[in-house]
Amino acid sequence: MFKCGSELMLRAGLCKMSDSGASGLASKWKGFSLRCALLSATILSLAGCQETTTQDHLRATRPIPSDTIALMQSKGTDTRAPILIRAFKKEAELEIWKMTAEGNYTHLKTFPMCRWSGQLGPKVKEGDRQVPEGFYTITPGQMNPSSNYYLSFNVGYPNAYDKAHNYTGGLIMVHGACSSAGCYSMTDEQIAEIYAIARESFGGGQKAIQMQSFPFRMTAENLAKHRLDPNLAFWKELKQGSDRFEVTKQETPVSVCARRYVFDKPAVASTRLDPQGLCPPMEANAEVAAAVLEKQTADDRKVAELVASGVKPVRIVYQDGGQHPQFSSRNGDVSRPDALAQGPTEIELEADKPVSAAVKLAISKAQSGVSDVPKAKPVVAAAPAKGMPANVTAFAPDSAQPSEERTFFKKLLNFEFGEADAAPEPVVVAPPAAPARAGAKSGQAPAATKPQAALKNKPAIITGAAPALQPGFMASAPVGTALN
């Protein structure tokens, strides 16, 4: 039997394929449409996941609630503006963000998640009940008004990253019914509203919705607790994209090369990234990169303080996922209520080594702000990247030698930085590209709002394949490192 939500897409796909194959041959293939209709009816009767046309129409066309529309207006946005979705498994929350007239995203609503399944960590294979983690893309074709779970849309798993790691499975949805086997499950009322918000944004011209899915909110507290988790290298990768969004409040540009996420564009626009091949030189915005580095350094410092204060490393084990506390009394109509009743178990991992006097001194300096964020210094590019101008000014982070703060983090957390402490490749200045909301008037500059005001007139930089900005605890895994 087909999985819920799949039979409609399969049926539509078969008919579309058959019809296109019959194009121009109507007389020869006169009975093809009839056979397709009969096949569709057979699939429909077997799957049992399709609602009536009337029900589909009523559910899929429900208007956005009036109080949500009023909330949009109060935040300087409207029903047809683009949206972005963020999901957090441990907290069991799904956020909807809306683009304002200035071109940045503002938080609209947080929906408590009625059910998610599996454990913290990425989805790796078919049947593991894991809710995926990563950056996904939702297009209009992934919206399913005929789901057995009231309404649903496919999040786009597996993406390029997942495929590069040979992860299997698919048909991962955000849907209603409060039942999950690898999906983000909401109540019927919630999915009706989320579906309507997405539908109106697509109607306003948005071509794709970015969905950011995380194991938990990327706070210093969570990172300190999960610092010994085997998924940490992957989660630090996700944090780079999360930090970028939180600093800019703009959609995070996401690509995949060397089997890892990258968040900048290739220096040469025509370059095609190979998810499993080496990363080419990438173009980054200098001030955005500096703002992200500042946030990461502050987070590193906070993680170190928490570790030194005695926060223990833990591993959270779920019987089968969880739900938002708001739904704790709803055990009668959720999937696997027996698993929920047992709740998650926190397992304390091996205790950290005693903190030395030298490390305590470093912590004191970090708390007093003695250690500064590394600053960029101008250098001369020895050889420009292919296709780039010859005489250019370049920038590189001042991290050829490990700073006292970086050394402190390394000692305290027993973490090897790989390429992070190596002298970075030269980076080349390129003109900035100002983001704009789709449909904005030509020539009209958006008003500067925080954090956009601080990132105004941003120069761009180009770095080599190894990321130039890899501070302390949140440094990326070396290129080519397997993260699963």
C-alpha positions, 0 to 999 in steps of 0.5 A: 500500500502506498504511504499517505500522500504518495498516491495522489502524486503517483496518480498525477505523475502517471497521468501526466506521463501518459498524457505527455507521451500521447501528445500529438497521437490522439487518434492512435492513443484514443483509449489511453486517457480512459485506461489512465482514469481506470488505473487511478481509480484502482490505486485510489480504492487500494490506497484509501488515503484520498478524500472526496473532492468536496472535502479536499476543496474545503480543507485546501481553500480555508482562509487564513484566520483573521487574527493571523492576518491582523498579526501580519499587518502589525508586523509590516507584512501581508498574506502574499509575502514570502515565508520561511519555516523553522522546526525544532525537534527537542522543543517540539516547535514549528515557526513561521517567518514572514518577509516584510517590505524591507526584505527581511524576515520577521517572526510571525507565529510559533506552532507547538508540534503535536508529535514528532518521532525518532531521536535527535539526529538526522534521518539516515535510512528508510524506516528509522522513524527519524524526522530529518535535520537540515535545510529543505525546499518546498515548492507548490508541487509538494503541497498535497490537499488530498492527504489522509492526514487532513492536509500536508506538504512534502518537505523535500527529503532527501536533499542534495546533502542527504543524497551525498551521504546515501541516506534513504527514505522519502515522503517526509511531510508536515501534516495534521492528525497528530501521528508521526512516523518520521514526519512533523505532525501538527493538529488539523487546525494547525496544519489548515492554518500553516497550509493556508499561509504557504498557499497564499505565499505561493499565490503571491509569487514565491517559488520555493519555501526554505525549511530549516530543521534542527535537533534543538534551538542552537543555544549555548545551553543546548550545545554545552549539554550535547557536546559529546553527542556523536552528531555534534559535527553535523549539528555545528554545520547546521548552526552555521546556517542558523547563525547566518539567518539569525544575524541577517534575518534573510533566507540562508543561501544553501548549497552542498559540496564536499558532502557538507553544507555551504552557505555562500555562492561560488566565486565564479557564477557559472560554477556548478557545485558537486555535492560529493566533490571539492568545494570551489572558491566561494563568495561571501559578504565580508560584514555578514561573515564578520557578524556571524563570526562575532555571534559564534565567538560569543556562543563559544565563550558561553559554552565554555562558561557553562562547561566550567560551571559544571554543566554535564554532557548528556545524551537524550534518549526517546522511546519514540520522539516527543511532543510539545508539553501543551499536548501532554494530556492528549495521549488518547489520539496521538501515535504511540501514546505508550512511547510518549508516556515513558518520556525522554531519558537523560543519560549523563555521559563521561564527566569532563576532565578537571579544569586547570588554573590556566583554563580558569584564568582564560575563563575569567578573561573571556567573562571580562571581555579581554579576548577580542573577536578576531579582526580581518586584515588586508593582504595581497592575493598572490594568485587570483582565482580563475576568472577573477580580476588580477589586481584586487585587495583581499581579506583574511581572518587574523587567525594564522596563529591560534589566539589565546581564546581559541587555545583555551577552547581547544584545551577545555573541550578537548576538541581538535580544530583540523583546518581551523587553525591553518592559515586561510587562503586569500579572499578577494573583494567583490561587489555586494548584492543587495537582497530585495523582496520579490515584487518591490518597486524598481529602484526603491531602496528598502528601509534599514532595520536591525539587523539590516542597518548594521549590514548595510553596504556590505563588501563581499569576500571570496574564500578557498575551498576550506571555510575561512571562518571557523571559530573555536567550539563551533568550527566545522569538520574538515572537508571530506569528513564523514558526519554520519 
